[in-house]
Amino acid sequence: MRLTSRRTSGEHAVLFWDGERWSTRDLGSRNGTTLDGRRIATTERVAVALSGELCFGDDAERWTLEDAGPPTASARAAATGEVRTAEHGLLVLPDAADPRATLFEDRDGRWLVELDGDVRSAVDHEQVEADGPWVLRIPPPAQGGAVPTTHAADAVKLMDDTVLRFEVSRDEEHVALSIVHGGQLTSLSGRTHHELLLALARARLRDKQSGAPPAEQGWVYVDDLLDMLKLDLKHLNVKLFRARQQLAQAGLIEVGALVERRQMTRQIRLGTASVEIIRH
């Protein structure tokens, strides 16, 4: 935060997320820092609760913690300073119309980056190239958390216990997608990216029925998929992002794992074998 009062020091205090909660520490400022009216000692580290009120130097710099949730990943364009922030555990760069790099959160709250067909751990302050350089800001994972930091604890886990159900018209003109979790069915609005997911689901089921081992089921070469769906790589990436986004908005977590990539092969597959295809 940038403080403007003359009673604040150049580096007055630090406010940080420790993996479980927000905390603050005064950095030896001239006029001190208070939390809810109590002055914080220079060496003291104090947890800041929701609605906690911090004052830096004087009442002119009075701040209230309105959201005690954990931080999320963001990226800053090195050339322009534009900042983009993840939503629903998902961030694409440079933007949703041209998703060259994708950051997503796994179930342990760790952030991964998908770039040039490779998936790896994202590193705080690293620079990635996506139509220009972007500097990543990656928060620490939640301590011991089995649920990503940006989602409620009761959110659906895609890989574990959710079925993707496709309903396809006989003429193949209409594809409807629903998710089934805990006996509850949620229908998703019709989108063109459902055709992409259907193609990957069919490849997965085909290999399963032929007796292929689970690790080998469903892999499709990207070039073959582009030919099949009459797409170019940019539009394939757009559809993949929109598919992940729609499922995230429906409450699923770890949506980055919706599609897996096999390194060095340009092969992808649907990240879950729990699929049903119904023809009408």
KOLMI-16172 format. One line per 8 residues: their letters; for each residue x, y, z of N, C-alpha, C. Coordinates in nm, 2 decimals. Layout:
! KOLMI-16172
A	X Y Z X Y Z X Y Z | ...
***
This chain:
! KOLMI-16172
MRLTSRRT	0.08 -0.12 0.00 0.00 0.00 0.00 0.09 0.12 0.00 | 0.04 0.23 -0.07 0.12 0.35 -0.07 0.05 0.45 0.03 | 0.12 0.49 0.13 0.07 0.59 0.23 0.11 0.73 0.20 | 0.02 0.82 0.22 0.05 0.96 0.18 0.07 1.06 0.29 | 0.03 1.02 0.41 0.05 1.11 0.53 0.19 1.13 0.56 | 0.23 1.26 0.59 0.36 1.29 0.63 0.41 1.23 0.76 | 0.31 1.18 0.84 0.35 1.12 0.97 0.38 0.97 0.95 | 0.38 0.92 0.83 0.42 0.78 0.81 0.56 0.78 0.76
SGEHAVLF	0.63 0.67 0.78 0.77 0.65 0.74 0.78 0.60 0.60 | 0.90 0.60 0.54 0.91 0.55 0.41 0.88 0.41 0.39 | 0.92 0.33 0.49 0.88 0.19 0.50 0.82 0.17 0.64 | 0.69 0.18 0.65 0.63 0.20 0.78 0.60 0.06 0.85 | 0.53 -0.03 0.77 0.49 -0.16 0.83 0.47 -0.25 0.72 | 0.46 -0.38 0.75 0.44 -0.48 0.65 0.31 -0.56 0.69 | 0.23 -0.59 0.59 0.10 -0.67 0.60 0.12 -0.79 0.51 | 0.11 -0.91 0.57 0.14 -1.03 0.49 0.05 -1.14 0.53
WDGERWST	0.05 -1.24 0.43 -0.03 -1.36 0.45 0.07 -1.47 0.48 | 0.05 -1.54 0.60 0.14 -1.64 0.64 0.10 -1.79 0.60 | 0.00 -1.80 0.52 -0.05 -1.93 0.48 -0.18 -1.97 0.55 | -0.21 -1.90 0.66 -0.33 -1.92 0.74 -0.41 -1.79 0.76 | -0.34 -1.68 0.78 -0.41 -1.56 0.82 -0.32 -1.44 0.78 | -0.39 -1.32 0.79 -0.31 -1.20 0.76 -0.25 -1.15 0.89 | -0.13 -1.10 0.88 -0.06 -1.05 1.00 0.01 -0.92 0.96 | 0.05 -0.85 1.07 0.12 -0.72 1.04 0.24 -0.71 1.14
RDLGSRNG	0.33 -0.63 1.10 0.45 -0.60 1.19 0.50 -0.46 1.15 | 0.52 -0.38 1.26 0.57 -0.24 1.24 0.72 -0.25 1.21 | 0.77 -0.17 1.12 0.91 -0.18 1.07 1.00 -0.07 1.14 | 0.97 -0.04 1.26 1.04 0.06 1.33 1.01 0.20 1.29 | 0.88 0.23 1.26 0.84 0.36 1.21 0.85 0.47 1.32 | 0.85 0.59 1.28 0.87 0.70 1.37 0.75 0.72 1.46 | 0.63 0.71 1.40 0.50 0.74 1.48 0.42 0.61 1.51 | 0.47 0.49 1.47 0.41 0.37 1.52 0.29 0.32 1.43
TTLDGRRI	0.24 0.20 1.47 0.13 0.14 1.40 0.04 0.09 1.51 | -0.09 0.11 1.50 -0.19 0.05 1.59 -0.28 -0.04 1.52 | -0.33 -0.14 1.60 -0.43 -0.24 1.55 -0.54 -0.23 1.65 | -0.66 -0.19 1.60 -0.78 -0.18 1.69 -0.75 -0.09 1.81 | -0.67 0.01 1.79 -0.64 0.11 1.90 -0.52 0.07 1.98 | -0.46 -0.05 1.97 -0.35 -0.09 2.05 -0.22 -0.07 1.97 | -0.12 0.00 2.02 0.01 0.02 1.95 0.08 -0.11 1.95 | 0.14 -0.14 1.83 0.22 -0.26 1.81 0.36 -0.23 1.83
ATTERVAV	0.43 -0.32 1.91 0.57 -0.31 1.93 0.65 -0.34 1.80 | 0.76 -0.28 1.79 0.84 -0.29 1.67 0.87 -0.44 1.63 | 0.90 -0.52 1.73 0.94 -0.66 1.71 0.81 -0.75 1.71 | 0.70 -0.70 1.73 0.58 -0.78 1.75 0.51 -0.81 1.61 | 0.47 -0.94 1.60 0.39 -0.98 1.49 0.25 -1.01 1.53 | 0.15 -0.95 1.47 0.02 -0.95 1.52 -0.08 -1.00 1.41 | -0.17 -1.09 1.44 -0.27 -1.13 1.35 -0.37 -1.03 1.33 | -0.42 -1.01 1.21 -0.52 -0.91 1.18 -0.65 -0.98 1.14
ALSGELCF	-0.76 -0.97 1.22 -0.88 -1.04 1.19 -0.97 -0.95 1.10 | -1.07 -1.02 1.05 -1.17 -0.95 0.97 -1.23 -0.83 1.04 | -1.23 -0.71 0.97 -1.28 -0.59 1.03 -1.17 -0.52 1.12 | -1.06 -0.58 1.13 -0.95 -0.52 1.21 -0.91 -0.38 1.15 | -0.88 -0.29 1.24 -0.85 -0.15 1.19 -0.71 -0.12 1.22 | -0.63 -0.09 1.12 -0.49 -0.05 1.13 -0.48 0.10 1.11 | -0.39 0.16 1.19 -0.36 0.30 1.17 -0.21 0.31 1.16 | -0.16 0.38 1.06 -0.02 0.39 1.03 0.02 0.54 1.05
GDDAERWT	0.08 0.57 1.17 0.13 0.70 1.19 0.02 0.79 1.26 | -0.09 0.81 1.19 -0.20 0.89 1.25 -0.33 0.84 1.19 | -0.44 0.91 1.23 -0.57 0.87 1.18 -0.59 0.90 1.03 | -0.51 0.97 0.97 -0.52 1.00 0.83 -0.50 0.87 0.75 | -0.42 0.78 0.81 -0.39 0.65 0.74 -0.46 0.54 0.82 | -0.59 0.54 0.81 -0.67 0.44 0.88 -0.73 0.34 0.78 | -0.69 0.21 0.80 -0.73 0.11 0.70 -0.80 -0.01 0.78 | -0.91 -0.06 0.71 -0.99 -0.17 0.77 -0.98 -0.30 0.68
LEDAGPPT	-0.95 -0.41 0.74 -0.94 -0.54 0.66 -1.09 -0.58 0.63 | -1.13 -0.57 0.51 -1.27 -0.60 0.47 -1.28 -0.74 0.42 | -1.17 -0.80 0.38 -1.18 -0.94 0.33 -1.06 -1.01 0.39 | -1.08 -1.11 0.48 -0.98 -1.18 0.54 -0.94 -1.31 0.47 | -0.99 -1.33 0.35 -0.95 -1.44 0.27 -0.81 -1.43 0.22 | -0.75 -1.54 0.17 -0.61 -1.55 0.13 -0.59 -1.47 0.00 | -0.47 -1.43 -0.03 -0.44 -1.37 -0.16 -0.45 -1.46 -0.27 | -0.46 -1.41 -0.39 -0.47 -1.50 -0.51 -0.36 -1.46 -0.60
ASARAAAT	-0.33 -1.54 -0.71 -0.23 -1.51 -0.80 -0.26 -1.39 -0.89 | -0.16 -1.32 -0.93 -0.18 -1.21 -1.02 -0.05 -1.20 -1.11 | -0.06 -1.11 -1.21 0.05 -1.09 -1.30 0.05 -0.95 -1.35 | 0.17 -0.89 -1.36 0.18 -0.75 -1.40 0.26 -0.74 -1.53 | 0.20 -0.67 -1.63 0.27 -0.66 -1.76 0.39 -0.57 -1.74 | 0.51 -0.62 -1.77 0.63 -0.54 -1.75 0.63 -0.41 -1.83 | 0.57 -0.41 -1.95 0.58 -0.29 -2.03 0.48 -0.18 -1.99 | 0.36 -0.22 -1.95 0.25 -0.12 -1.92 0.22 -0.11 -1.78
GEVRTAEH	0.25 -0.21 -1.69 0.21 -0.20 -1.55 0.07 -0.26 -1.53 | 0.00 -0.30 -1.64 -0.13 -0.36 -1.62 -0.13 -0.48 -1.53 | -0.22 -0.49 -1.44 -0.23 -0.61 -1.35 -0.35 -0.69 -1.37 | -0.33 -0.82 -1.39 -0.44 -0.91 -1.40 -0.44 -1.01 -1.28 | -0.56 -1.03 -1.23 -0.58 -1.11 -1.11 -0.66 -1.24 -1.14 | -0.62 -1.35 -1.08 -0.70 -1.48 -1.10 -0.84 -1.47 -1.04 | -0.93 -1.54 -1.11 -1.07 -1.55 -1.06 -1.10 -1.70 -1.06 | -1.16 -1.75 -0.96 -1.20 -1.89 -0.95 -1.08 -1.98 -0.97
GLLVLPDA	-0.97 -1.93 -0.92 -0.85 -2.02 -0.93 -0.79 -2.03 -1.07 | -0.81 -1.93 -1.15 -0.78 -1.94 -1.29 -0.73 -1.80 -1.34 | -0.62 -1.79 -1.41 -0.57 -1.67 -1.47 -0.51 -1.70 -1.61 | -0.55 -1.62 -1.71 -0.49 -1.64 -1.84 -0.42 -1.51 -1.89 | -0.31 -1.53 -1.96 -0.23 -1.42 -2.01 -0.21 -1.44 -2.16 | -0.21 -1.33 -2.24 -0.23 -1.19 -2.19 -0.38 -1.16 -2.16 | -0.47 -1.23 -2.22 -0.61 -1.21 -2.18 -0.70 -1.33 -2.23 | -0.83 -1.33 -2.20 -0.91 -1.44 -2.24 -0.93 -1.46 -2.39
ADPRATLF	-0.90 -1.35 -2.47 -0.92 -1.36 -2.61 -0.80 -1.43 -2.67 | -0.69 -1.44 -2.60 -0.56 -1.50 -2.65 -0.49 -1.56 -2.54 | -0.54 -1.67 -2.48 -0.48 -1.73 -2.36 -0.35 -1.81 -2.40 | -0.24 -1.74 -2.40 -0.11 -1.81 -2.43 -0.05 -1.88 -2.31 | -0.08 -1.83 -2.19 -0.03 -1.88 -2.07 -0.15 -1.89 -1.97 | -0.16 -2.00 -1.90 -0.27 -2.02 -1.80 -0.21 -2.06 -1.67 | -0.25 -1.99 -1.57 -0.22 -2.02 -1.43 -0.34 -2.08 -1.36 | -0.32 -2.19 -1.29 -0.44 -2.24 -1.22 -0.39 -2.30 -1.09
EDRDGRWL	-0.48 -2.32 -1.00 -0.46 -2.36 -0.86 -0.50 -2.51 -0.85 | -0.41 -2.59 -0.78 -0.45 -2.73 -0.76 -0.52 -2.74 -0.62 | -0.55 -2.86 -0.59 -0.63 -2.88 -0.47 -0.56 -2.85 -0.34 | -0.42 -2.84 -0.35 -0.34 -2.81 -0.23 -0.31 -2.66 -0.22 | -0.37 -2.58 -0.31 -0.35 -2.44 -0.31 -0.22 -2.39 -0.38 | -0.15 -2.48 -0.45 -0.03 -2.45 -0.52 -0.07 -2.40 -0.66 | 0.00 -2.30 -0.71 -0.02 -2.25 -0.84 0.07 -2.31 -0.95 | 0.01 -2.35 -1.06 0.08 -2.41 -1.17 0.07 -2.32 -1.29
VELDGDVR	0.16 -2.32 -1.38 0.16 -2.24 -1.50 0.17 -2.34 -1.62 | 0.07 -2.32 -1.72 0.07 -2.40 -1.84 0.11 -2.31 -1.95 | 0.23 -2.34 -2.02 0.28 -2.25 -2.12 0.36 -2.34 -2.22 | 0.33 -2.31 -2.35 0.39 -2.38 -2.46 0.38 -2.54 -2.44 | 0.26 -2.58 -2.40 0.24 -2.73 -2.39 0.30 -2.79 -2.27 | 0.36 -2.71 -2.18 0.42 -2.77 -2.06 0.35 -2.71 -1.94 | 0.34 -2.79 -1.83 0.28 -2.75 -1.71 0.39 -2.77 -1.60 | 0.41 -2.66 -1.52 0.50 -2.67 -1.41 0.46 -2.58 -1.30
SAVDHEQV	0.53 -2.58 -1.18 0.50 -2.50 -1.07 0.53 -2.35 -1.10 | 0.44 -2.26 -1.07 0.47 -2.12 -1.08 0.55 -2.07 -0.97 | 0.64 -1.97 -1.00 0.73 -1.92 -0.90 0.71 -1.77 -0.88 | 0.70 -1.73 -0.76 0.67 -1.59 -0.73 0.78 -1.50 -0.79 | 0.74 -1.39 -0.85 0.83 -1.29 -0.92 0.90 -1.34 -1.04 | 0.86 -1.46 -1.09 0.92 -1.51 -1.22 0.86 -1.43 -1.33 | 0.92 -1.43 -1.45 0.87 -1.36 -1.56 0.84 -1.46 -1.67 | 0.72 -1.45 -1.73 0.68 -1.54 -1.83 0.64 -1.46 -1.96
EADGPWVL	0.66 -1.52 -2.07 0.63 -1.45 -2.20 0.50 -1.49 -2.25 | 0.41 -1.39 -2.27 0.28 -1.41 -2.32 0.24 -1.29 -2.40 | 0.28 -1.27 -2.52 0.26 -1.15 -2.60 0.32 -1.03 -2.52 | 0.44 -1.05 -2.47 0.51 -0.96 -2.39 0.54 -1.02 -2.25 | 0.64 -0.96 -2.18 0.67 -1.02 -2.05 0.57 -0.98 -1.94 | 0.54 -1.08 -1.85 0.46 -1.06 -1.74 0.53 -1.11 -1.61 | 0.52 -1.04 -1.51 0.58 -1.08 -1.38 0.47 -1.14 -1.29 | 0.50 -1.26 -1.24 0.40 -1.33 -1.17 0.41 -1.30 -1.02
RIPPPAQG	0.30 -1.29 -0.95 0.29 -1.28 -0.80 0.21 -1.40 -0.76 | 0.28 -1.49 -0.69 0.22 -1.62 -0.65 0.22 -1.63 -0.50 | 0.10 -1.64 -0.44 0.09 -1.65 -0.29 0.14 -1.79 -0.24 | 0.17 -1.80 -0.12 0.21 -1.93 -0.06 0.08 -2.02 -0.05 | 0.09 -2.15 -0.06 -0.02 -2.24 -0.05 -0.08 -2.23 0.09 | -0.20 -2.27 0.11 -0.26 -2.28 0.24 -0.20 -2.39 0.31 | -0.17 -2.37 0.44 -0.09 -2.47 0.52 -0.18 -2.59 0.54 | -0.14 -2.71 0.49 -0.21 -2.83 0.52 -0.34 -2.84 0.45
GAVPTTHA	-0.37 -2.75 0.35 -0.50 -2.74 0.29 -0.52 -2.84 0.18 | -0.63 -2.91 0.19 -0.67 -3.00 0.08 -0.76 -2.93 -0.01 | -0.79 -2.80 0.02 -0.88 -2.72 -0.07 -0.81 -2.60 -0.11 | -0.81 -2.57 -0.24 -0.74 -2.44 -0.29 -0.79 -2.32 -0.21 | -0.70 -2.22 -0.20 -0.73 -2.11 -0.12 -0.84 -2.02 -0.17 | -0.88 -2.03 -0.29 -0.98 -1.93 -0.34 -1.12 -2.00 -0.35 | -1.14 -2.11 -0.28 -1.27 -2.18 -0.29 -1.32 -2.22 -0.15 | -1.45 -2.23 -0.14 -1.51 -2.28 -0.02 -1.48 -2.43 0.00
ADAVKLMD	-1.48 -2.47 0.13 -1.44 -2.61 0.16 -1.53 -2.71 0.10 | -1.66 -2.67 0.07 -1.75 -2.77 0.02 -1.76 -2.77 -0.13 | -1.66 -2.70 -0.20 -1.66 -2.70 -0.35 -1.63 -2.84 -0.40 | -1.68 -2.86 -0.53 -1.67 -2.99 -0.59 -1.52 -3.01 -0.63 | -1.48 -3.14 -0.62 -1.34 -3.17 -0.67 -1.36 -3.25 -0.80 | -1.31 -3.20 -0.91 -1.34 -3.26 -1.04 -1.28 -3.40 -1.05 | -1.16 -3.42 -1.01 -1.10 -3.55 -1.04 -1.15 -3.66 -0.95 | -1.20 -3.63 -0.83 -1.24 -3.73 -0.74 -1.38 -3.78 -0.75
DTVLRFEV	-1.47 -3.70 -0.76 -1.61 -3.74 -0.74 -1.71 -3.67 -0.83 | -1.67 -3.62 -0.94 -1.76 -3.56 -1.03 -1.77 -3.63 -1.17 | -1.89 -3.65 -1.22 -1.90 -3.71 -1.35 -1.94 -3.60 -1.45 | -1.88 -3.60 -1.57 -1.91 -3.52 -1.68 -2.01 -3.59 -1.77 | -2.13 -3.54 -1.78 -2.24 -3.61 -1.85 -2.27 -3.53 -1.98 | -2.25 -3.59 -2.10 -2.28 -3.53 -2.22 -2.40 -3.59 -2.28 | -2.49 -3.51 -2.33 -2.61 -3.55 -2.40 -2.60 -3.50 -2.54 | -2.60 -3.59 -2.64 -2.57 -3.55 -2.78 -2.69 -3.59 -2.87
SRDEEHVA	-2.74 -3.50 -2.95 -2.85 -3.53 -3.04 -2.80 -3.62 -3.15 | -2.89 -3.70 -3.21 -2.85 -3.80 -3.31 -2.78 -3.74 -3.43 | -2.81 -3.61 -3.47 -2.75 -3.55 -3.58 -2.62 -3.48 -3.54 | -2.58 -3.49 -3.41 -2.46 -3.43 -3.36 -2.46 -3.28 -3.36 | -2.57 -3.22 -3.38 -2.58 -3.07 -3.39 -2.59 -3.01 -3.25 | -2.63 -3.08 -3.15 -2.65 -3.03 -3.02 -2.58 -3.11 -2.91 | -2.50 -3.05 -2.83 -2.43 -3.11 -2.72 -2.46 -3.04 -2.59 | -2.51 -3.11 -2.49 -2.54 -3.05 -2.36 -2.45 -3.12 -2.26
LSIVHGGQ	-2.40 -3.04 -2.17 -2.30 -3.09 -2.07 -2.36 -3.06 -1.93 | -2.36 -3.16 -1.84 -2.40 -3.15 -1.70 -2.29 -3.21 -1.62 | -2.28 -3.17 -1.49 -2.19 -3.23 -1.40 -2.28 -3.30 -1.29 | -2.23 -3.41 -1.25 -2.31 -3.49 -1.15 -2.21 -3.51 -1.03 | -2.26 -3.47 -0.92 -2.18 -3.48 -0.79 -2.27 -3.51 -0.68 | -2.23 -3.61 -0.61 -2.31 -3.65 -0.49 -2.46 -3.67 -0.52 | -2.49 -3.72 -0.64 -2.63 -3.75 -0.68 -2.70 -3.63 -0.73 | -2.63 -3.51 -0.72 -2.70 -3.39 -0.77 -2.65 -3.36 -0.91
LTSLSGRT	-2.74 -3.33 -1.00 -2.71 -3.29 -1.14 -2.72 -3.14 -1.16 | -2.61 -3.08 -1.22 -2.62 -2.94 -1.25 -2.59 -2.93 -1.40 | -2.69 -2.87 -1.47 -2.68 -2.85 -1.62 -2.61 -2.72 -1.64 | -2.52 -2.72 -1.74 -2.44 -2.61 -1.78 -2.50 -2.54 -1.90 | -2.49 -2.41 -1.91 -2.53 -2.35 -2.03 -2.46 -2.40 -2.16 | -2.53 -2.41 -2.27 -2.47 -2.46 -2.39 -2.36 -2.37 -2.44 | -2.24 -2.43 -2.47 -2.13 -2.35 -2.52 -2.06 -2.43 -2.63 | -1.99 -2.36 -2.72 -1.92 -2.43 -2.83 -1.81 -2.52 -2.78
HHELLLAL	-1.75 -2.48 -2.66 -1.64 -2.56 -2.61 -1.68 -2.70 -2.57 | -1.81 -2.73 -2.55 -1.86 -2.86 -2.52 -1.82 -2.96 -2.62 | -1.81 -2.92 -2.75 -1.77 -3.01 -2.86 -1.63 -3.05 -2.84 | -1.54 -2.96 -2.79 -1.40 -3.00 -2.76 -1.40 -3.11 -2.65 | -1.47 -3.08 -2.54 -1.47 -3.18 -2.43 -1.53 -3.31 -2.47 | -1.63 -3.31 -2.56 -1.69 -3.43 -2.61 -1.59 -3.51 -2.69 | -1.52 -3.45 -2.77 -1.42 -3.52 -2.85 -1.31 -3.59 -2.76 | -1.27 -3.52 -2.66 -1.17 -3.57 -2.57 -1.24 -3.69 -2.48
ARARLRDK	-1.36 -3.67 -2.44 -1.43 -3.77 -2.37 -1.45 -3.90 -2.45 | -1.48 -3.88 -2.58 -1.49 -4.00 -2.67 -1.36 -4.08 -2.68 | -1.25 -4.00 -2.69 -1.12 -4.07 -2.70 -1.09 -4.14 -2.57 | -1.13 -4.09 -2.46 -1.10 -4.15 -2.33 -1.18 -4.28 -2.32 | -1.31 -4.27 -2.35 -1.40 -4.39 -2.35 -1.36 -4.50 -2.45 | -1.32 -4.46 -2.57 -1.28 -4.55 -2.67 -1.16 -4.63 -2.62 | -1.06 -4.57 -2.57 -0.94 -4.64 -2.52 -0.97 -4.73 -2.40 | -1.06 -4.68 -2.31 -1.10 -4.76 -2.20 -1.16 -4.89 -2.24
QSGAPPAE	-1.25 -4.88 -2.34 -1.33 -4.99 -2.39 -1.24 -5.09 -2.46 | -1.13 -5.04 -2.52 -1.04 -5.13 -2.59 -0.94 -5.19 -2.50 | -0.94 -5.16 -2.37 -0.85 -5.23 -2.27 -0.72 -5.16 -2.25 | -0.71 -5.04 -2.30 -0.58 -4.97 -2.27 -0.57 -4.94 -2.12 | -0.45 -4.94 -2.07 -0.43 -4.91 -1.93 -0.47 -4.76 -1.90 | -0.51 -4.73 -1.78 -0.56 -4.59 -1.75 -0.46 -4.48 -1.79 | -0.33 -4.51 -1.77 -0.23 -4.40 -1.80 -0.22 -4.37 -1.95 | -0.27 -4.46 -2.03 -0.26 -4.45 -2.18 -0.39 -4.41 -2.24
QGWVYVDD	-0.50 -4.39 -2.16 -0.63 -4.37 -2.22 -0.65 -4.22 -2.26 | -0.71 -4.20 -2.37 -0.76 -4.07 -2.41 -0.66 -3.97 -2.47 | -0.54 -4.01 -2.49 -0.44 -3.91 -2.55 -0.47 -3.89 -2.70 | -0.47 -3.76 -2.73 -0.50 -3.72 -2.87 -0.39 -3.61 -2.91 | -0.34 -3.63 -3.03 -0.24 -3.53 -3.08 -0.32 -3.40 -3.10 | -0.26 -3.29 -3.06 -0.32 -3.16 -3.08 -0.35 -3.13 -3.23 | -0.26 -3.16 -3.32 -0.28 -3.14 -3.46 -0.40 -3.22 -3.51 | -0.42 -3.34 -3.46 -0.53 -3.42 -3.50 -0.66 -3.36 -3.45
LLDMLKLD	-0.66 -3.31 -3.33 -0.77 -3.24 -3.27 -0.81 -3.12 -3.35 | -0.71 -3.04 -3.39 -0.74 -2.92 -3.47 -0.81 -2.95 -3.60 | -0.76 -3.06 -3.66 -0.82 -3.10 -3.79 -0.96 -3.15 -3.77 | -0.98 -3.23 -3.66 -1.11 -3.28 -3.63 -1.22 -3.17 -3.61 | -1.18 -3.07 -3.53 -1.27 -2.97 -3.49 -1.27 -2.84 -3.58 | -1.18 -2.85 -3.68 -1.16 -2.73 -3.77 -1.13 -2.60 -3.70 | -1.02 -2.61 -3.62 -0.98 -2.50 -3.53 -0.83 -2.47 -3.56 | -0.79 -2.35 -3.52 -0.64 -2.32 -3.51 -0.61 -2.33 -3.37
LKHLNVKL	-0.48 -2.32 -3.34 -0.43 -2.34 -3.20 -0.48 -2.23 -3.11 | -0.49 -2.11 -3.16 -0.54 -2.00 -3.07 -0.68 -2.02 -3.03 | -0.77 -2.06 -3.12 -0.91 -2.09 -3.09 -0.92 -2.21 -3.00 | -0.84 -2.31 -3.02 -0.84 -2.43 -2.93 -0.81 -2.38 -2.78 | -0.71 -2.30 -2.77 -0.67 -2.25 -2.63 -0.79 -2.17 -2.57 | -0.86 -2.09 -2.66 -0.97 -2.01 -2.61 -1.08 -2.10 -2.56 | -1.11 -2.21 -2.63 -1.22 -2.30 -2.59 -1.18 -2.37 -2.47 | -1.05 -2.41 -2.45 -1.00 -2.48 -2.33 -1.02 -2.39 -2.21
FRARQQLA	-0.98 -2.26 -2.23 -1.00 -2.17 -2.12 -1.14 -2.15 -2.08 | -1.23 -2.14 -2.18 -1.37 -2.12 -2.15 -1.43 -2.24 -2.08 | -1.38 -2.36 -2.12 -1.43 -2.48 -2.06 -1.39 -2.48 -1.91 | -1.27 -2.45 -1.88 -1.22 -2.45 -1.74 -1.30 -2.34 -1.66 | -1.31 -2.23 -1.73 -1.38 -2.11 -1.66 -1.52 -2.15 -1.63 | -1.60 -2.21 -1.72 -1.74 -2.25 -1.69 -1.75 -2.35 -1.58 | -1.66 -2.45 -1.58 -1.66 -2.55 -1.47 -1.62 -2.48 -1.33 | -1.53 -2.39 -1.34 -1.49 -2.32 -1.21 -1.61 -2.24 -1.16
QAGLIEVG	-1.68 -2.17 -1.25 -1.79 -2.09 -1.21 -1.91 -2.18 -1.15 | -1.91 -2.31 -1.20 -2.01 -2.40 -1.15 -1.97 -2.46 -1.01 | -1.85 -2.43 -0.96 -1.81 -2.47 -0.83 -1.71 -2.58 -0.82 | -1.65 -2.62 -0.94 -1.55 -2.72 -0.94 -1.41 -2.65 -0.91 | -1.33 -2.73 -0.84 -1.19 -2.69 -0.81 -1.10 -2.77 -0.90 | -0.97 -2.73 -0.90 -0.86 -2.79 -0.98 -0.90 -2.80 -1.12 | -0.97 -2.70 -1.18 -1.01 -2.70 -1.32 -0.90 -2.70 -1.41 | -0.78 -2.67 -1.37 -0.66 -2.68 -1.46 -0.64 -2.82 -1.50
ALVERRQM	-0.68 -2.92 -1.42 -0.66 -3.06 -1.45 -0.77 -3.11 -1.54 | -0.86 -3.03 -1.58 -0.97 -3.07 -1.68 -0.91 -3.13 -1.80 | -0.80 -3.07 -1.85 -0.73 -3.13 -1.96 -0.58 -3.15 -1.92 | -0.53 -3.26 -1.95 -0.39 -3.29 -1.92 -0.30 -3.29 -2.04 | -0.18 -3.25 -2.03 -0.08 -3.25 -2.14 0.03 -3.35 -2.11 | 0.07 -3.42 -2.22 0.19 -3.51 -2.21 0.31 -3.43 -2.27 | 0.40 -3.41 -2.18 0.52 -3.33 -2.22 0.59 -3.39 -2.34 | 0.64 -3.29 -2.43 0.73 -3.32 -2.54 0.66 -3.40 -2.65
TRQIRLGT	0.52 -3.42 -2.65 0.45 -3.50 -2.75 0.34 -3.42 -2.82 | 0.30 -3.30 -2.77 0.19 -3.23 -2.82 0.06 -3.32 -2.82 | 0.05 -3.40 -2.71 -0.07 -3.47 -2.69 -0.15 -3.42 -2.57 | -0.28 -3.42 -2.57 -0.36 -3.38 -2.46 -0.47 -3.49 -2.44 | -0.53 -3.48 -2.32 -0.65 -3.57 -2.29 -0.73 -3.51 -2.19 | -0.86 -3.56 -2.18 -0.95 -3.52 -2.07 -0.89 -3.57 -1.94 | -0.89 -3.49 -1.84 -0.82 -3.52 -1.72 -0.90 -3.61 -1.62 | -1.02 -3.65 -1.66 -1.10 -3.74 -1.58 -1.16 -3.85 -1.66
ASVEIIRH	-1.16 -3.97 -1.61 -1.22 -4.09 -1.68 -1.37 -4.10 -1.64 | -1.42 -4.01 -1.55 -1.56 -4.02 -1.51 -1.65 -3.94 -1.61 | -1.68 -4.01 -1.72 -1.76 -3.94 -1.82 -1.88 -4.03 -1.86 | -1.99 -3.97 -1.90 -2.10 -4.05 -1.96 -2.14 -3.97 -2.09 | -2.17 -4.05 -2.19 -2.22 -3.99 -2.32 -2.36 -4.06 -2.35 | -2.46 -3.97 -2.36 -2.60 -4.02 -2.39 -2.64 -3.96 -2.52 | -2.69 -4.05 -2.61 -2.75 -4.00 -2.73 -2.90 -3.99 -2.73 | -2.95 -3.89 -2.79 -3.10 -3.87 -2.79 -3.15 -3.87 -2.94
***
